[in-house]
Amino acid sequence: MKTMLSFSLLLILFFLAAPGFADDSYKVVFETMDCSGNTGFATVGPDEIYKVGNGDCSHPEHPGQKLKQLLVHDGSGSYTVYTLSQDEAKNVMLDVKEYMRARKGVLERSDSIIIGH
């Protein structure tokens, strides 16, 4: 019994000492695009995403379509801004919604405890 209690306390201390450990398991990957048409990829945790808003410029290949901006918490009280196409912004939103549904399902189906910080 003492061993089990010691192990449990050690496990709890490990999770408290390793900030972000639990949040690193799932990431949203998306394609970025700037106003010139240059592309790249970014990876963020779904809980870090703040919102999607309108960008400052149009899609280089589709001038009638505005690019979107994804605001992501950077951990210091500010945001990192990613520019992406409207289609990619929709994909990110769907991915986050799917993640949140899965997380809700875990809570509803079990006696699990999710520790957030």
N, C-alpha and C positions, 0 to 999 in steps of 0.2 A: 504494500500500500504506500509506504514511504517512497519507494522507488518511482511509482506511478505519479505521485504528487510532485516529486522533484522533476521528473521528466516533463510534466505538464507546465510547471513554472518555467523551466528552461525553454520550452517551446514558445511560451508567451513572450518571454524576454527576447528571444530571437526575432520574433515578428515585430516587436516594438523597436528593436535596435536596427532593423533593416527597413527604413522608410521606403515606400514605393514598391516593396517586394511583391505584395499581393496584386498591385495594379499593373505590374509589368507583364502579366500573362497574356493579355489580349491587347492588340493594337489595331488601329484603323490605318490602312495603307491607301494612299490616293496619289493621283497624278497632279502636279502643279503646272501652271502655265502663266507666263508673264505677258505683258501687253505686246511684246514683240513676237510672241509665238514660241519662245523657248520653253521647253518642258523639263520636268524632273519628277522625283517622287519624294514623299514625306510620310512619316509614320508618327502617329500620336495615340495616346490612350484616349478611349472614348469619354472618360470622365474629365479630361482636360479641355474638351471642346466647349467653348462658350456660346458662339452663335455663327450663323452664316448670314452675310449681308451682301449688298450690291457693291461691285468693284468700281474702280475709277475709269476703266477703259473697256473697249469692245473686244470681242473674240477676233483675232487676226484673220481667221478663215471664214468667219460669219459676222460681218460688220454690224448687222442688226441685233446681235446678241451680246449683252453685257457679260463680262466675267464676274465671278463671285469671289468674295473674300471670306475666308474661314478664320475666325479669331480663336486662338488657343491660349489658355492660361500658361504662363511661362514659369510660375512658381515664385516670382518676385513681386507680384501685384500688377504686373503688366501683361501684355498679350503679344504673341507672335502671330503675324498675319501671313496667311498663305492665299495665293490667288489661284483659282481653278475655274474650269468651264462650268456652265450650268448643269450639264449632264453629270460631271464628276461630283459637283456639290450635292445633287440628288442621290448619287450613289453613297456618298459619305453619310448623308442623313438616314438612308435606309439601313446602312451598316450599323449605325449607332442605335437605331430603333430595334433592330434585330438583337443586338447585344443586350439592350435593356430588357427586352421581352424574355430572353434567356435567363438573365439575372433574376428577374421577377419569378420566373418558373422555378428556379432553384429554391427560392425562398418559400414558395407556395407548396413545394413537394417534399420539403425536408425540415428538419430541426436545425439546419445549419445556422451558423452565426457568421455574418460578414463584418469584418473589422475594417472600417475606413478611417483615414486620418487626414 
